[in-house]
Amino acid sequence: MPIRPTHALAAVAIAALALGLAACSPADDDAASTDTAAAGSAISADRCELNKAAGTINFLTGYQYQASVSILNIIAADQLGYFDALCLDVDIQPGTGDTSQNAQLLASGQVTITSVDEQNLITAQDNGIDVTGIATYSNVGLEILMTGTDVTDLTQLDGTILGQKGNLPPAVGAMLTNAGADLSSIQQVVVGYDPSILPRGQVDSLTGFISNEPNLLEAAGEDVTVWRPYDFGVAGSLGSLAVNNEFAADNPTAVEDFLRASQHAFDYCGKNGEECVGFAADLSGEGFDAAHNLKVWTTEYNIVTENQATDAPIGLIDVDNVTAESGFLVDSGQIATAPADPTAYFDNSFIEAIYDGTTLIWPAP
């Protein structure tokens, strides 16, 4: 994932409320055969009015307008007219990568829906920040460790130098321990954000994000091995979304249809990644690396689809994974005591309402 600063989040500007959308009308036969906003305008008048009454949904991204799952598909849902088709008024604002601050803004009502991974949501609840998880795209976490291709077993890293960005991600530390490596023998050094230090031999291993540094190195012609904590029994999450509790209680159809539109765009962007990345590029402006962001999207989309349970819809939160993450947070010292029921912090009812089995219901009833 592109560089995620760890400094405190700067003040996030929330746009003023937008004007209400015009009432939706039934689509004609020709329009209904296309994958456009018009195809979704068969939403019932009653549901349309409920969604319009919810007001502006302020969505804060996890990190800028990066082409990640739970960011790009939401940008695309807006640009493709899917939110309009469901009578939703969505205002998208870029986050800085500090998802703990995202949770605080969410609880305060300054933000309606935002990206907060499952572990950070459990930690937020431990700190008295009451928000609810409503979707997770994958149990495969983003944090990884990279090595040269000569490393075939993580125990080979004993006595070597590991580069990290200020702290060793707990999931990576747990992976090394689970793999039988002697973590105490590995010298950790703080490094910058240039992953080429790994192939140059300045470090023997390097932490990173699964969709960022490996793709940057590949583009530079460098071959590395990626080690995922998920493959070593460490619980994680990718593409998680959380909602303000009061908004969800007052506007359940709006939450359902926000997810419905973003899921519909997820499917669309799976086949039209370049077009969707173009939407993010337009929002980001100069300096946006479209080629790299397309690789970010493709990598994360493939992770979601390749690791998806065949009997569960995309976005459904795995409650067993949530319980495992809670235990991991205690074991790694990130929270002192496991909550009595960490699954109570998550609500699958919104995802369940928009699917018939594993088929997304589009448009809304």
C-alpha positions as CSV (number, residue, x, y, z in Angstrom):
1,M,0.0,0.0,0.0
2,P,1.4,3.4,-0.8
3,I,3.2,5.0,2.1
4,R,0.9,5.3,5.1
5,P,2.2,8.0,7.4
6,T,1.9,7.2,11.1
7,H,1.8,10.7,12.4
8,A,-1.4,12.1,13.8
9,L,-4.2,12.7,11.4
10,A,-4.5,16.3,10.3
11,A,-8.0,17.8,10.5
12,V,-10.3,16.2,8.0
13,A,-12.5,18.7,6.1
14,I,-16.1,17.4,5.8
15,A,-17.9,18.9,2.9
16,A,-21.2,20.8,3.5
17,L,-24.4,18.9,3.0
18,A,-25.2,18.5,-0.7
19,L,-28.6,19.2,-2.2
20,G,-31.1,16.3,-2.1
21,L,-31.3,14.0,-5.1
22,A,-34.2,14.1,-7.4
23,A,-36.8,11.4,-6.9
24,C,-36.0,8.1,-8.7
25,S,-38.2,6.9,-11.5
26,P,-38.6,3.4,-13.1
27,A,-36.2,2.5,-15.8
28,D,-37.4,1.7,-19.3
29,D,-36.6,-1.7,-20.9
30,D,-33.6,-0.5,-22.8
31,A,-32.0,1.2,-19.8
32,A,-32.7,-1.7,-17.6
33,S,-30.5,-3.9,-19.9
34,T,-27.4,-1.8,-19.3
35,D,-25.0,-1.6,-16.3
36,T,-25.6,2.1,-15.7
37,A,-27.3,4.3,-13.1
38,A,-30.5,4.1,-15.0
39,A,-30.5,0.3,-14.6
40,G,-30.8,0.9,-10.8
41,S,-33.6,3.4,-10.9
42,A,-36.2,0.7,-10.4
43,I,-35.7,1.2,-6.7
44,S,-39.1,1.7,-5.1
45,A,-40.4,5.2,-4.4
46,D,-40.7,4.5,-0.7
47,R,-37.1,3.2,-0.4
48,C,-35.9,6.1,-2.4
49,E,-37.5,8.6,0.0
50,L,-36.0,6.8,3.0
51,N,-32.6,7.0,1.5
52,K,-32.9,10.6,0.6
53,A,-34.2,11.4,4.1
54,A,-30.9,9.9,5.5
55,G,-29.1,13.0,4.2
56,T,-25.5,13.1,3.2
57,I,-23.4,10.1,3.9
58,N,-19.8,11.3,4.6
59,F,-17.4,8.6,3.6
60,L,-13.8,8.9,4.8
61,T,-11.3,6.7,2.9
62,G,-8.6,4.7,4.6
63,Y,-5.8,6.4,2.7
64,Q,-6.2,9.2,0.2
65,Y,-7.9,8.1,-3.1
66,Q,-5.7,5.0,-3.3
67,A,-7.1,2.2,-5.5
68,S,-7.6,-0.2,-2.6
69,V,-10.6,-2.4,-2.0
70,S,-13.2,-0.4,0.0
71,I,-11.8,2.8,-1.5
72,L,-11.7,2.4,-5.2
73,N,-15.0,0.6,-5.5
74,I,-16.7,3.3,-3.5
75,I,-15.2,6.0,-5.6
76,A,-16.4,4.1,-8.7
77,A,-19.9,3.6,-7.2
78,D,-20.1,7.4,-7.0
79,Q,-18.7,8.1,-10.5
80,L,-20.8,5.4,-12.2
81,G,-24.0,6.7,-10.7
82,Y,-24.8,3.8,-8.5
83,F,-25.3,5.9,-5.4
84,D,-27.6,8.2,-7.4
85,A,-29.5,5.2,-8.7
86,L,-30.3,4.3,-5.1
87,C,-31.1,7.8,-4.1
88,L,-28.1,8.2,-1.9
89,D,-26.1,11.4,-1.4
90,V,-22.5,10.4,-0.7
91,D,-19.6,12.8,-0.1
92,I,-16.2,11.1,-0.3
93,Q,-13.2,12.6,1.6
94,P,-9.6,11.4,1.6
95,G,-8.1,10.0,4.9
96,T,-4.5,10.0,5.8
97,G,-4.0,6.3,6.8
98,D,-4.6,6.8,10.5
99,T,-7.6,4.5,10.9
100,S,-7.6,4.9,14.7
101,Q,-8.5,8.6,14.1
102,N,-11.0,7.5,11.5
103,A,-12.8,5.6,14.3
104,Q,-12.9,8.6,16.5
105,L,-14.3,10.8,13.7
106,L,-16.9,8.1,13.1
107,A,-18.0,7.8,16.7
108,S,-18.3,11.6,16.9
109,G,-20.6,11.7,13.9
110,Q,-18.3,13.8,11.8
111,V,-18.0,10.8,9.5
112,T,-20.8,8.4,8.6
113,I,-18.9,5.4,7.1
114,T,-15.2,4.8,7.0
115,S,-12.4,2.2,6.5
116,V,-11.4,0.7,9.9
117,D,-9.8,-2.8,9.9
118,E,-11.2,-5.3,12.3
119,Q,-8.2,-5.2,14.7
120,N,-8.3,-1.4,14.9
121,L,-12.1,-1.5,15.5
122,I,-11.7,-3.9,18.4
123,T,-8.9,-1.7,19.8
124,A,-11.1,1.3,19.4
125,Q,-13.9,-0.4,21.4
126,D,-11.3,-1.2,24.0
127,N,-10.6,2.5,24.3
128,G,-14.3,3.3,24.6
129,I,-14.9,4.3,21.0
130,D,-18.3,2.8,20.0
131,V,-18.6,2.1,16.3
132,T,-19.8,-1.0,14.3
133,G,-18.1,-3.0,11.6
134,I,-20.4,-3.7,8.7
135,A,-18.2,-5.4,6.0
136,T,-14.9,-7.1,5.5
137,Y,-13.7,-8.1,2.1
138,S,-11.0,-10.6,3.2
139,N,-9.3,-12.2,6.2
140,V,-5.9,-11.8,4.4
141,G,-4.3,-8.8,6.1
142,L,-2.2,-6.2,4.2
143,E,1.0,-6.3,6.3
144,I,3.7,-8.6,4.9
145,L,7.4,-9.4,5.1
146,M,9.6,-9.5,2.0
147,T,12.8,-11.4,1.6
148,G,15.1,-12.4,-1.2
149,T,14.1,-15.4,-3.2
150,D,17.0,-17.4,-1.6
151,V,15.0,-17.5,1.7
152,T,12.8,-20.6,1.7
153,D,12.1,-20.8,5.4
154,L,11.7,-17.9,7.8
155,T,14.1,-19.6,10.3
156,Q,16.8,-18.5,7.9
157,L,16.3,-15.0,9.1
158,D,17.7,-15.8,12.5
159,G,20.6,-13.4,13.2
160,T,19.9,-11.2,10.2
161,I,18.7,-7.6,9.7
162,L,15.0,-6.7,9.3
163,G,13.9,-3.3,8.1
164,Q,10.7,-1.8,9.5
165,K,9.0,1.6,9.4
166,G,9.2,2.5,13.1
167,N,7.8,-0.7,14.7
168,L,7.4,-4.3,13.8
169,P,3.8,-5.0,12.7
170,P,2.5,-7.4,15.4
171,A,1.1,-9.7,12.6
172,V,4.6,-10.0,11.1
173,G,6.1,-10.7,14.5
174,A,3.5,-13.4,15.2
175,M,4.2,-14.9,11.8
176,L,8.0,-15.1,12.5
177,T,7.3,-16.7,15.9
178,N,4.8,-19.2,14.4
179,A,7.3,-20.1,11.8
180,G,9.9,-21.0,14.4
181,A,12.2,-18.0,13.9
182,D,14.1,-16.6,16.9
183,L,12.7,-13.1,16.9
184,S,15.2,-12.0,19.6
185,S,18.1,-12.8,17.3
186,I,16.8,-10.6,14.4
187,Q,18.2,-7.1,14.4
188,Q,15.5,-4.6,13.6
189,V,16.4,-1.3,12.0
190,V,14.1,1.6,11.2
191,V,14.1,2.4,7.4
192,G,12.4,4.8,5.0
193,Y,9.9,4.0,2.3
194,D,12.3,3.0,-0.5
195,P,11.9,-0.8,-0.9
196,S,15.0,-1.1,-3.1
197,I,17.0,-1.4,0.1
198,L,16.0,-5.0,0.1
199,P,17.4,-6.1,-3.3
200,R,20.4,-3.8,-2.7
201,G,21.3,-6.0,0.4
202,Q,21.0,-3.2,3.0
203,V,18.5,-5.4,4.9
204,D,17.8,-9.1,4.7
205,S,14.0,-8.7,5.2
206,L,11.6,-5.8,4.9
207,T,8.1,-5.1,6.1
208,G,5.5,-3.6,3.8
209,F,2.0,-3.9,2.4
210,I,1.0,-6.7,0.2
211,S,-0.3,-4.5,-2.7
212,N,2.4,-1.8,-2.5
213,E,6.1,-2.6,-2.1
214,P,6.1,-6.0,-3.9
215,N,4.5,-4.3,-6.9
216,L,7.0,-1.4,-6.8
217,L,9.9,-3.8,-6.8
218,E,8.4,-5.9,-9.6
219,A,8.0,-2.7,-11.7
220,A,11.7,-2.1,-11.0
221,G,12.6,-5.6,-12.3
222,E,13.4,-7.0,-8.8
223,D,12.2,-10.4,-7.7
224,V,11.3,-10.9,-4.0
225,T,9.5,-13.5,-1.9
226,V,6.4,-12.3,-0.1
227,W,5.5,-13.8,3.3
228,R,1.9,-13.4,4.5
229,P,0.9,-13.7,8.2
230,Y,-2.4,-15.2,7.0
231,D,-0.5,-18.2,5.7
232,F,1.0,-18.8,9.2
233,G,-2.3,-18.7,11.0
234,V,-2.3,-15.0,12.0
235,A,-5.8,-13.4,11.8
236,G,-6.2,-10.2,9.8
237,S,-8.5,-8.3,7.6
238,L,-8.6,-6.3,4.3
239,G,-11.2,-3.8,3.1
240,S,-13.2,-3.4,6.3
241,L,-15.8,-0.8,6.7
242,A,-17.5,0.6,9.9
243,V,-20.5,2.9,10.4
244,N,-21.6,5.4,13.0
245,N,-24.0,3.6,15.3
246,E,-26.7,6.3,15.5
247,F,-26.8,6.7,11.7
248,A,-27.1,2.9,11.2
249,A,-29.9,2.6,13.7
250,D,-31.8,5.5,12.1
251,N,-31.1,4.7,8.4
252,P,-30.7,0.9,7.9
253,T,-31.8,1.0,4.2
254,A,-29.2,3.7,3.5
255,V,-26.4,1.6,5.0
256,E,-27.6,-1.4,3.1
257,D,-27.7,0.5,-0.2
258,F,-24.4,2.1,0.4
259,L,-22.9,-1.4,0.6
260,R,-25.1,-2.6,-2.3
261,A,-23.7,0.2,-4.6
262,S,-20.1,-0.4,-3.5
263,Q,-20.4,-4.1,-4.0
264,H,-21.9,-3.6,-7.4
265,A,-18.9,-1.3,-8.3
266,F,-16.5,-3.9,-6.9
267,D,-17.8,-6.4,-9.5
268,Y,-17.7,-3.7,-12.2
269,C,-14.1,-2.7,-11.4
270,G,-13.0,-6.3,-11.3
271,K,-13.6,-6.3,-15.1
272,N,-12.8,-2.6,-15.7
273,G,-10.0,-1.8,-13.4
274,E,-8.3,0.8,-15.6
275,E,-11.5,2.8,-16.0
276,C,-12.1,2.8,-12.2
277,V,-8.5,3.8,-11.4
278,G,-9.1,6.7,-13.8
279,F,-11.9,7.9,-11.5
280,A,-9.4,7.9,-8.6
281,A,-6.8,9.7,-10.7
282,D,-9.2,12.4,-11.5
283,L,-9.9,13.0,-7.8
284,S,-6.3,12.9,-6.8
285,G,-4.9,15.2,-9.5
286,E,-1.3,15.6,-10.4
287,G,1.2,13.0,-9.0
288,F,-1.2,10.1,-9.0
289,D,0.6,7.0,-10.2
290,A,-2.2,5.3,-12.2
291,A,-0.1,2.3,-13.3
292,H,0.9,1.5,-9.8
293,N,-2.6,2.0,-8.4
294,L,-4.0,-0.3,-11.0
295,K,-1.6,-3.0,-9.7
296,V,-2.8,-2.1,-6.1
297,W,-6.4,-2.7,-7.2
298,T,-5.6,-5.9,-9.1
299,T,-3.6,-7.3,-6.3
300,E,-6.3,-6.7,-3.6
301,Y,-9.2,-7.7,-5.9
302,N,-7.5,-11.0,-6.6
303,I,-6.8,-11.5,-2.9
304,V,-10.5,-11.0,-2.1
305,T,-11.8,-13.2,-4.9
306,E,-9.2,-16.0,-4.6
307,N,-9.6,-16.4,-0.8
308,Q,-13.4,-16.0,-0.7
309,A,-15.4,-18.8,0.9
310,T,-17.7,-20.3,-1.8
311,D,-20.8,-20.2,0.5
312,A,-20.4,-16.6,1.7
313,P,-21.1,-13.3,0.0
314,I,-18.2,-10.9,-0.5
315,G,-18.1,-8.5,2.4
316,L,-19.6,-10.9,5.0
317,I,-17.6,-10.6,8.3
318,D,-16.2,-13.9,9.5
319,V,-17.1,-14.0,13.2
320,D,-14.5,-16.8,13.9
321,N,-11.8,-14.5,12.4
322,V,-13.0,-11.7,14.6
323,T,-12.7,-13.9,17.7
324,A,-9.2,-15.0,16.6
325,E,-8.2,-11.3,16.1
326,S,-9.4,-10.5,19.6
327,G,-7.2,-13.2,21.0
328,F,-4.2,-12.1,18.9
329,L,-4.6,-8.5,20.2
330,V,-4.3,-9.8,23.8
331,D,-1.4,-12.2,23.0
332,S,0.5,-9.4,21.3
333,G,-0.1,-6.9,24.1
334,Q,-2.2,-4.5,22.1
335,I,-5.2,-4.8,24.5
336,A,-5.0,-6.0,28.1
337,T,-8.2,-8.2,28.2
338,A,-10.2,-9.8,25.5
339,P,-13.8,-8.5,25.3
340,A,-16.5,-10.9,26.4
341,D,-17.9,-11.0,22.9
342,P,-15.9,-9.2,20.2
343,T,-18.4,-10.2,17.5
344,A,-20.9,-7.8,19.1
345,Y,-18.9,-5.0,17.6
346,F,-19.8,-6.2,14.1
347,D,-23.1,-6.5,12.3
348,N,-23.6,-8.7,9.3
349,S,-27.3,-7.9,8.8
350,F,-26.6,-5.1,6.2
351,I,-24.5,-7.4,4.0
352,E,-27.0,-10.3,4.4
353,A,-29.8,-8.0,3.4
354,I,-28.3,-7.2,0.0
355,Y,-27.5,-10.7,-1.1
356,D,-29.6,-13.7,-2.2
357,G,-27.1,-16.4,-1.2
358,T,-23.9,-15.2,-2.8
359,T,-25.7,-13.2,-5.6
360,L,-25.9,-9.4,-5.1
361,I,-29.4,-8.1,-5.4
362,W,-29.3,-5.2,-7.8
363,P,-31.0,-2.8,-7.8
364,A,-32.6,-2.4,-4.4
365,P,-36.1,-3.8,-3.8
